[in-house]
Amino acid sequence: MPANPPLIRPLSALETGTLIDWAATEGWNPGSADAEVFRTADREGLLGAFVDGEMAAGIAAIAYDASFGFVGLYICRPDLRGRGIGKALWDAGMARLGGRTVGLDGVPDQQANYRRAGFVADHETLRFSGRPASGEDDRSAVRPLAPERVEQAVALDRQCFPAPRDDFLRTWLALPHIAMASADGERLTGFGVVRPCREGWKIGPLFADHEKVAMQLLQALAGACGGEVHIDVPASQTSFTARILAAGLTPGFRTARMYRGPAPRIDRSRVFGITTLELG
């Protein structure tokens, strides 16, 4: 620990951009608009540790509501690691979230550390990347998400995510992200978002009533962006995984969704792609 404890406070918009740049340096391939959009989730939850007036570490400790929070974007500057700065920031973030159930997506080499902090693995998530073949799925029901469908997407999100995040989601659905939806008459049967990243595009969330709709949405999103896509799929979606492998996507790294506190109840059967490893 430095001679004086680090100053810990919420990040400004510019400092949030610095944290996103650090994420890019770490190889996390953030989205081009992540700094702006992440702040809509919980501005006070984007925290930084400062030493001698310079930003030394950052973390997202997002309080979605009184019961659920999420931590991510936990990075300490490489030249300042091993001095206790990151640990002080972690403790501050967890203290901010208090008694809430807290989620995170942990890479394998950090999962033991998270277990020691009270987190328990709930399920694995697998990343797939590539340009999916168009296939023969009928995508006639898939269209760009129309303004009049946004509230339906928000309602579906509330079934698939552990807490309300309406302001965040409405911003997430807007440009430069591309949002597509599937409907059966007046009823929304699924929606997905693809966002431009430092390299390629990331799909998330991808929520749908069933696998066929999810595949139609994935192909439509990939076609709309015209580049390589990445998607983080819950390992329990084995049939969907087989279909995207057959379409030409290749598997990459694994993470584990972990929770401190009771695992939240969501409609897991509709979750085919998580929104983002950073904020859940």
Residue pairs with C-beta under 8 A, 6 or more apart in sequence:
1 83
1 84
1 85
1 88
2 51
2 52
2 83
2 84
2 85
4 51
5 88
6 49
6 50
6 51
6 56
6 57
6 85
6 88
6 89
7 49
7 50
7 51
8 47
8 48
8 49
8 50
8 88
8 89
8 92
9 47
9 48
9 50
10 43
10 44
10 45
10 46
10 47
10 48
11 19
11 46
11 47
11 48
11 55
11 58
13 35
13 36
13 39
15 48
15 55
15 58
16 35
16 38
16 39
16 46
17 35
18 55
18 58
19 35
19 46
19 48
19 55
19 58
19 73
19 75
20 30
20 34
20 35
20 38
20 73
22 58
22 75
22 77
23 30
23 34
23 73
23 75
23 278
24 30
24 198
26 75
28 277
28 278
29 197
29 198
29 199
29 200
29 202
29 230
30 197
30 198
30 278
31 37
31 177
31 195
31 196
31 197
31 202
31 276
32 176
32 195
32 196
32 197
32 198
33 176
33 177
33 195
33 196
34 195
34 276
34 278
36 171
37 168
37 171
37 172
37 177
38 46
38 60
38 73
38 278
38 279
39 46
40 167
40 168
40 171
41 60
41 62
41 64
41 165
41 167
41 168
41 279
42 62
42 63
42 64
44 63
44 96
45 60
45 61
45 62
45 63
45 69
45 93
45 96
46 58
46 59
46 60
46 73
47 58
47 59
47 60
47 61
47 89
47 92
47 93
47 96
48 55
48 56
48 57
48 58
48 59
48 89
49 55
49 56
49 57
49 58
49 76
49 85
49 86
49 88
49 89
49 92
50 56
51 80
51 85
55 77
56 76
56 77
56 80
56 85
57 74
57 75
57 76
57 77
57 80
57 85
57 86
57 89
58 73
58 74
58 75
58 89
59 71
59 72
59 73
59 74
59 75
59 89
59 90
59 93
60 70
60 71
60 72
60 73
60 74
60 93
60 278
60 279
61 69
61 71
61 92
61 93
61 94
61 96
61 97
62 69
62 70
62 71
62 72
62 279
62 280
63 69
63 96
63 97
63 100
64 70
64 162
64 163
64 164
64 165
64 280
65 163
65 164
66 100
67 100
67 101
67 163
67 264
68 100
68 101
68 102
68 103
68 162
68 163
68 264
69 97
69 100
69 101
69 102
69 103
70 102
70 103
70 104
70 279
70 280
71 93
71 94
71 97
71 102
71 103
71 104
72 104
72 105
72 276
72 277
72 278
72 279
72 280
73 278
74 86
74 89
74 90
74 93
76 85
76 86
76 89
90 117
94 102
94 117
99 261
100 261
101 162
101 259
101 260
101 261
101 262
101 263
101 264
102 119
102 259
102 260
102 261
103 162
103 257
103 258
103 259
103 264
103 280
104 114
104 119
104 257
104 258
105 125
105 232
105 255
105 256
105 257
105 258
105 274
105 277
105 280
106 114
106 119
106 121
106 255
106 256
106 258
107 253
107 255
108 254
108 255
108 256
111 121
111 256
111 258
114 258
115 121
115 258
117 260
118 260
119 258
119 259
119 260
120 258
120 259
120 260
120 263
121 256
121 257
121 258
122 256
122 257
122 258
122 259
122 263
123 234
123 235
123 236
123 256
123 257
124 234
124 235
124 254
124 255
124 256
124 257
125 232
125 233
125 234
125 235
125 254
125 255
125 256
125 257
125 274
125 277
126 232
126 233
126 235
126 241
126 251
126 252
126 254
127 230
127 231
127 232
127 233
127 251
127 252
127 253
127 254
127 255
128 230
128 231
128 233
128 241
128 244
128 245
128 249
128 250
128 251
128 252
129 200
129 228
129 229
129 230
129 231
129 249
129 250
129 252
130 228
130 229
130 248
130 249
130 250
131 222
131 227
131 228
131 229
131 248
132 218
132 219
132 222
132 229
132 244
132 247
132 248
132 249
133 247
133 248
134 219
134 223
135 215
135 219
135 247
137 212
137 215
137 216
137 219
138 216
139 216
139 219
139 220
141 182
141 183
141 184
141 189
141 213
141 216
142 180
142 181
142 182
142 216
142 217
142 220
143 180
143 181
143 182
143 183
144 178
144 179
144 180
144 181
144 224
145 153
145 173
145 179
145 180
145 181
145 191
146 181
149 181
149 183
149 188
149 191
150 170
150 173
152 181
152 188
153 169
153 173
153 179
153 181
153 188
153 191
154 166
154 169
154 170
155 188
156 188
156 190
156 191
156 207
156 270
157 165
157 169
157 205
157 207
158 164
159 266
159 267
159 270
160 205
160 207
160 266
160 267
160 270
160 271
161 205
161 266
161 275
161 280
162 264
162 265
162 266
162 280
163 264
168 279
172 193
172 195
172 275
173 179
173 193
176 195
176 196
177 193
177 194
177 195
177 196
178 193
178 194
178 195
178 221
178 224
178 225
179 191
179 192
179 193
180 191
180 192
180 193
180 194
180 217
180 220
180 221
180 224
181 188
181 190
181 191
181 192
181 217
182 188
182 189
182 190
182 191
182 208
182 213
182 216
182 217
183 189
189 208
189 209
189 213
190 206
190 207
190 208
190 209
190 213
190 214
190 217
190 270
191 205
191 207
191 208
191 217
192 203
192 204
192 205
192 206
192 207
192 208
192 214
192 217
192 218
192 220
192 221
192 273
193 203
193 204
193 205
193 206
193 221
193 275
194 201
194 202
194 203
194 221
194 222
194 224
194 225
194 229
195 201
195 202
195 204
196 225
197 230
199 228
200 227
200 228
200 229
200 230
201 225
201 227
201 228
201 229
201 230
202 229
202 230
202 231
202 276
203 218
203 221
203 222
203 229
203 230
203 231
203 273
204 231
204 232
204 273
204 274
204 275
204 276
205 271
205 273
205 274
205 275
206 214
206 217
206 218
206 221
206 231
206 271
206 272
206 273
207 270
207 271
207 272
207 273
208 214
208 217
208 270
208 272
209 270
211 237
211 239
211 240
211 243
211 272
214 240
214 272
214 273
215 240
215 243
215 244
215 247
218 229
218 231
218 244
218 272
218 273
219 247
221 229
222 229
229 249
230 252
231 244
231 249
231 273
232 255
232 273
232 274
232 277
233 240
233 241
233 244
233 272
233 273
233 274
234 257
234 268
234 271
234 272
234 274
235 241
235 254
236 268
237 271
237 272
240 272
245 251
255 277
257 274
274 280
